[in-house]
Amino acid sequence: MKRTAFWKQAILSAMLLAGAALGWQNRAELGALWASFGAEPGQGGGVVSTSNAAPVIVDQVRLMRDDLTFSAIGTGFALKSVTLRAPSTGEIVEFNIAPGRKFRTGDVLLRLKDIDQRLAVALAEARLAQATLAQDRYSRLQDSGVAAAARMEEVQTTYEVATIELEKAKADLDDRVLRAPFDGVAGLATVEKGERVNEAEVVASYDDRSQILVEFDLPEALLSRVSPGLAVSASTPSMERQQFAGTITAIDSRIAAVTRTARVRAAIDNSDDKFRPGASFALTLDLPGPTYPSVPELALQFSRGALHVWRVNDGIAEPVELRMVRRRAGRVIVEGPLDEGDAVVVEGTQRLRPGIAVNVLNARGDGSS
């Protein structure tokens, strides 16, 4: 047998050395290739079966309320507010209105000169007294059959007219006095004592400031979250760095078609009389929302125009289609068929297919490795 030429042996040795070096450099890739065929190299030339499960890291689904915070600016006004006007024409003989002065319901604010009206009342009372005596006398005569029926009707009519005249005279006298319509505070007056005023002439403003009402516009999309009694936090430039509590008291029955908002009213206690009508208020409302499942942002996948997560159930990965509600603090509030405690994949999603087996590397399923 011929001996192999020296140069051929040298070339063969070089090729073997190069192959060995290349194999050593790519030993990781070769190991993965063996694993894909369900075997491990280096076991005495044999093949040992291993799991095909994809390694993943999971986290748990948590329930989270979709609460929102809404801010608005509104103008405050008094719980009750009227413009005081002169009850009739005449000269002011008593005037009690002063800026900031508090009154109780029925207190006299001003009185007009009323001599003629008092005389009219006295005259009407005298006529009523005379008519009452005549009615009593003819009633006794009629019972005895002496008085004529026609005369009795005339006396009765005179009595009724006298009664009406007295009531009118008293009403005219009452119209000479302006009284407080409710418990409140008077503003700056436009008239003074001794001045002559005309009927319905403006005298002063008058407010019940025990509460300050603030109205603001609420977007239609948030209307279902607001109801009377909801707490409100308020602040005003006149009292910097202070917060005041209030509540929602009323919601308008209509939504404005142009702005798609509804008018909402909040009440702020003002028993210590800190606020004035017309002041601006910044309102903050914490709006409660429904409870939804929430998943880590890393778990959310987008494919074929839809969002989904991979849920692990008995070691098998399954896609669950979802609708995103809101992002919050590294998590995503979603709507879909997820339950609290479900395990969703946060790492290793690129290897997943529907129905594939998975190997959960973090047994607790809380996102920790």
Secondary structure, 3 states (H helix, E strand, C coil): CCCCCHHHHHHHHHHHHHHHHHHHHCHHHHHHHHHHCCCCCCCCCCCCCCCCCEEEEEEECEEEECCEEEEEEEEEEEEEEEEEECCCCEEEEEECCCCCCEECCCCEEEEECCHHHHHHHHHHHHHHHHHHHHHHHHHHHHHHCCCCHHHHHHHHHHHHHHHHHHHHHHHHHHCCEEECCCCEEEEEECCCCCCEECCCCEEEEEEEEEEEEEEEEEEHHHHHHCCCCCEEEEEECCEEEEEEEEEEEEEEEEEECCCCEEEEEEEEECCCCCCCCCCEEEEEEEECCCEEEEEEHHHCEEECCEEEEEEEECCEEEEEEEEEEEEECCEEEEECCCCCCCEEEEECHHHCCCCCEEEECCCCCCCCC
